[in-house]
Structure formats: structure tokens, C-alpha cells
Amino acid sequence: MAFTYFFRDMHTLELIVKYVVPYVAGRSKIRVWDAGCAMGPEPYSLAIMFAESMGQFAFRNFRIEATDLDVSNSFGKIISEGAYKEEELKRIPQEYFNKYFRPDGTIGYFRVVDKIRNKVIYKRHDLLSLQTVGYGFSLIVCKNVLLHFQAAERVEVIRMFHAALAPGGYFAMEQTQKMPEEVSHLFEQMTSGGHLFRKIEGPR
Ligand SMILES: C[S@@+](CC[C@H](N)C(=O)[O-])C[C@H]1O[C@@H](n2cnc3c(N)ncnc32)[C@H](O)[C@@H]1O
């Protein structure tokens, strides 16, 4: 089973809010791709952070396309139900837990509220197909996934992300990986301590 948890990397979530929320202001469509989303804690954490930082009106235009290889073919059901065991929810800041989770019918389970659940659309997808799930993304998040790939595969997957991003769109990747040299000219790093990058246009 894929390892993941809610609010796994608060530092990157906060960087995303700082840079991406002003970037998407005023857009009629705000598309986010969470690539390698596992069972849903990551896309739901992202949706909560955006709900907290955007106006209610702007949040209506927000969608996360959450994808995973999902060898067990079980993530779709888990994500669409949005119900998680109480122990899995312990790291969620109390204020967000109170606001965005409700007891589920099953004892010991809590469900993400519809306002957040409706924002996450799940699809099975293999990143190594090098086929994007769409274009014009404001943000692509791919964390704790790239380490599973060969160096050459990482380069090609990141090139695909670059093509899938809207002009000036953002890409967040895992802290443990360096941006490969072959693609570093395609992105600008937002802060030296964080793995948030902005797409640079120009020759590829
Ligand atoms: C360690 S989990 C990371 C989950 C989440 N991004 C996080 O950081 O908490 C790695 C995920 O990558 C997915 N994965 C591995 N290879 C993949 C591929 N080729 N295409 C899409 N997803 C893949 C796995 O199924 C797994 O859910």
C-alpha cells in the first residue's frame, strides 16, 4: 500500500498557497494535477489549503485532477468516498479537522465534507506513459513518486509536466529530489529551501 498522510509537507503546502493563490486570482478555471496522489490525503490537504486561502467565489473554479498508477485498483473508491480512519487524521490541524471532516456512518471513521470532496476528481494513470492528463494546469504536484523512477525517466516525466503547465504555472516536487540538470532551464526555483518551481517559457 502506498505510504501517505494528511498535511505531510506543511512547508510546501504553505509555499504553494503563497505563490499559487495570487497567480490564479481572477481565473475562470483553476486546474491542479496531483500526480501520484495515493489514497487521497495529499489532494484533500491541497484542496483544504486552497479553500482556506481563496475566496468562496474563486474556490468554485478550482479542481484537482488526482492520478495514480494504483496497482491495487482501490484508490478510486477510497477517494470518492473520502472516509478515513480517525488515526489517519491525527496530523490535521484541529481547526481544519473541525471544519472539513464529519463523522461517517462507520464508527471511528470521518468523511471529508462535500465542499472539498467534490473538488477532487480521480483517475488511474501511469506517469511513465509520458501522456499528460491535460494541459493548462496552474499547479502540478508530484511528491514522493519521482524517486521510484530511473534518472532518464524522471527527466522525461518532468518535461511532460512542463508541457502540461499553463504559462508561468507551478510545479511542486519532493524535497529529496534535485531538479535534473537536463530540465533545470525550464523552471525557476521559488525559494532555496523549498521544492516549488515556476515554468519558464522558451526553447526546450
Ligand atoms: C509514497 S506514495 C506518495 C503519495 C503522495 N504523493 C505523498 O507524497 O504523500 C507514491 C505513489 O506513487 C505512485 N506511483 C508509483 N509509480 C507510478 C507511476 N508510474 N505513475 C503514477 N503513479 C505512480 C504509487 O502508486 C504511490 O501511490
The ligand as an SDF file (V2000), in Angstrom:
LIG
                    3D

 27 29  0  0  0  0  0  0  0  0999 V2000
    4.8770    7.1970   -1.4880 C   0  0  0  0  0  0  0  0  0  0  0  0
    3.3870    7.4230   -2.3820 S   0  0  0  0  0  0  0  0  0  0  0  0
    3.3070    9.2030   -2.3930 C   0  0  0  0  0  0  0  0  0  0  0  0
    1.9090    9.7020   -2.2310 C   0  0  0  0  0  0  0  0  0  0  0  0
    1.7820   11.2240   -2.1020 C   0  0  0  0  0  0  0  0  0  0  0  0
    2.2250   11.9020   -3.2950 N   0  0  0  0  0  0  0  0  0  0  0  0
    2.5270   11.7270   -0.8960 C   0  0  0  0  0  0  0  0  0  0  0  0
    3.5960   12.3380   -1.0580 O   0  0  0  0  0  0  0  0  0  0  0  0
    2.0770   11.5030    0.2250 O   0  0  0  0  0  0  0  0  0  0  0  0
    3.9490    7.0880   -4.0690 C   0  0  0  0  0  0  0  0  0  0  0  0
    2.8100    6.9320   -5.0540 C   0  0  0  0  0  0  0  0  0  0  0  0
    3.3410    6.9370   -6.3820 O   0  0  0  0  0  0  0  0  0  0  0  0
    2.5520    6.0680   -7.1610 C   0  0  0  0  0  0  0  0  0  0  0  0
    3.2810    5.6920   -8.3820 N   0  0  0  0  0  0  0  0  0  0  0  0
    4.3690    4.9090   -8.4940 C   0  0  0  0  0  0  0  0  0  0  0  0
    4.7160    4.7670   -9.8010 N   0  0  0  0  0  0  0  0  0  0  0  0
    3.8130    5.4930  -10.5220 C   0  0  0  0  0  0  0  0  0  0  0  0
    3.6280    5.7330  -11.9130 C   0  0  0  0  0  0  0  0  0  0  0  0
    4.4280    5.1890  -12.8220 N   0  0  0  0  0  0  0  0  0  0  0  0
    2.6080    6.5190  -12.2830 N   0  0  0  0  0  0  0  0  0  0  0  0
    1.7690    7.0750  -11.3600 C   0  0  0  0  0  0  0  0  0  0  0  0
    1.8910    6.8690  -10.0370 N   0  0  0  0  0  0  0  0  0  0  0  0
    2.9040    6.0920   -9.6190 C   0  0  0  0  0  0  0  0  0  0  0  0
    2.3050    4.8870   -6.2100 C   0  0  0  0  0  0  0  0  0  0  0  0
    1.1960    4.1040   -6.6370 O   0  0  0  0  0  0  0  0  0  0  0  0
    2.0690    5.6050   -4.8990 C   0  0  0  0  0  0  0  0  0  0  0  0
    0.7070    5.8500   -4.6670 O   0  0  0  0  0  0  0  0  0  0  0  0
  1  2  1  0
  2  3  1  0
  2 10  1  0
  3  4  1  0
  4  5  1  0
  5  6  1  0
  5  7  1  0
  7  8  2  0
  7  9  1  0
 10 11  1  0
 11 12  1  0
 11 26  1  0
 12 13  1  0
 13 14  1  0
 13 24  1  0
 14 15  1  0
 14 23  1  0
 15 16  2  0
 16 17  1  0
 17 18  1  0
 17 23  2  0
 18 19  1  0
 18 20  2  0
 20 21  1  0
 21 22  2  0
 22 23  1  0
 24 25  1  0
 24 26  1  0
 26 27  1  0
M  CHG  2   2   1   9  -1
M  END
$$$$
